[in-house]
Amino acid sequence: MSVREIRLFGDPVLKTVSDEVKTIDDKVHALIGDLIDTTKLPGRAGVAAPQIGVNLRAFSYNINGNVGYVINPKLTELAGEKILVDEGCLSVPGLWHKTPRFERATVEGIDLEGNPIKVSGEGLMAQALQHECDHLDGLVYLDRLEDDERKAAMKNLRATDWFMK
């Protein structure tokens, strides 16, 4: 397995709805290994398959040392209040903006053996579950920002040295 390069905002794969994993084969095993290796780097809470250029519904997470993955995740519960949290993204480096997220979230999917799994959390885990599922639906956190915050984010984005102008 290996650490994979993160695709940056502007790459079409990040705006594409990901395909469901239909067969768990060696390629999917390798993908999950790469996702976990890529997420384990310091400062990373999660990585979705599109962020490494793979159009499949899978992501890994690393929240307070709790490392895992979900294949074909579905958000099955969003609970609590929708609050504004500081959020960034590896695909939008250097930018952090107040993003509306639910306080608690639950995702259900499968593991590499095809068994059902359920991941729930609050705080950073809830935020990561929502953020990574958004990636699989072709969204980045900038798409969730409220109007004034989004205008500021787009201005900040254009000022970065990496964004395709």
SVG drawing of the C-alpha trace seen along z (x, -y; Angstrom):
<svg xmlns="http://www.w3.org/2000/svg" viewBox="-31 -38 35 49">
<polyline fill="none" stroke="black" stroke-width="0.4" points="0.0,0.0 1.1,-3.6 0.4,-7.2 -1.3,-8.7 -1.2,-12.3 -4.3,-14.4 -6.2,-15.9 -6.8,-19.6 -10.0,-21.7 -10.5,-22.2 -9.9,-18.5 -13.1,-17.1 -12.9,-13.9 -13.8,-16.0 -17.1,-17.2 -18.1,-13.7 -20.6,-11.5 -18.7,-8.3 -19.7,-4.9 -20.8,-2.2 -18.3,0.6 -19.9,3.7 -17.2,6.3 -14.6,6.4 -11.5,7.6 -7.7,7.0 -8.1,3.5 -10.6,2.5 -8.3,4.1 -5.4,2.0 -7.6,-1.1 -8.5,-0.8 -4.9,-0.2 -3.9,-3.4 -6.7,-5.4 -5.6,-4.3 -2.0,-5.0 -2.8,-8.4 -5.1,-9.3 -2.5,-8.2 -0.3,-11.2 -0.3,-13.9 -3.1,-16.4 -5.5,-14.3 -8.9,-13.3 -10.1,-11.6 -9.6,-10.9 -12.2,-9.9 -11.4,-7.9 -12.0,-10.8 -9.4,-12.8 -6.8,-10.2 -8.3,-10.1 -10.6,-7.0 -14.2,-7.4 -15.5,-4.8 -17.6,-5.2 -15.1,-4.6 -13.2,-6.7 -10.9,-6.3 -10.8,-8.3 -8.3,-8.9 -10.0,-10.6 -8.0,-10.8 -6.1,-7.7 -9.2,-5.8 -8.4,-4.7 -11.0,-3.0 -12.7,-2.9 -16.2,-2.5 -17.1,-1.1 -20.3,-2.3 -21.1,-4.6 -24.6,-6.1 -25.3,-8.8 -28.2,-7.2 -28.5,-9.7 -27.8,-13.4 -28.7,-14.6 -28.4,-17.6 -28.2,-21.2 -26.5,-22.3 -23.6,-24.4 -20.8,-26.3 -17.5,-24.6 -14.0,-25.5 -13.4,-23.2 -10.7,-22.7 -9.9,-20.1 -6.8,-18.4 -8.1,-19.2 -8.4,-22.9 -5.1,-23.4 -4.6,-26.4 -8.2,-27.5 -10.4,-27.1 -14.0,-28.4 -17.1,-28.2 -19.1,-25.3 -22.6,-24.2 -22.5,-20.6 -24.7,-18.5 -23.4,-17.8 -23.8,-14.0 -23.7,-11.7 -24.0,-8.0 -22.7,-6.2 -23.5,-2.7 -21.7,-0.7 -19.6,2.5 -16.1,3.7 -13.6,5.6 -15.4,8.9 -18.7,7.4 -20.0,7.3 -22.2,4.4 -20.5,1.7 -21.7,-1.3 -19.7,-4.3 -21.2,-7.0 -19.7,-10.0 -20.0,-13.6 -17.7,-16.6 -14.8,-16.0 -16.0,-12.4 -19.4,-13.7 -17.8,-16.4 -15.5,-14.0 -18.3,-11.5 -20.3,-14.3 -17.3,-15.8 -16.1,-12.5 -19.6,-11.5 -19.9,-14.9 -16.8,-14.0 -18.4,-10.8 -21.4,-12.9 -19.2,-15.3 -19.2,-18.1 -16.4,-19.8 -17.0,-21.7 -17.0,-25.0 -20.3,-23.9 -21.8,-23.8 -20.8,-27.4 -23.4,-30.1 -23.5,-32.9 -21.2,-35.5 -18.7,-32.8 -18.7,-31.2 -17.9,-34.6 -15.0,-35.1 -13.8,-31.5 -13.8,-31.9 -11.9,-35.2 -9.4,-33.4 -9.2,-30.5 -8.3,-32.8 -5.5,-34.3 -3.8,-30.9 -0.7,-30.0 -2.0,-26.5 -5.5,-27.1 -5.9,-26.9 -6.8,-30.4"/>
</svg>
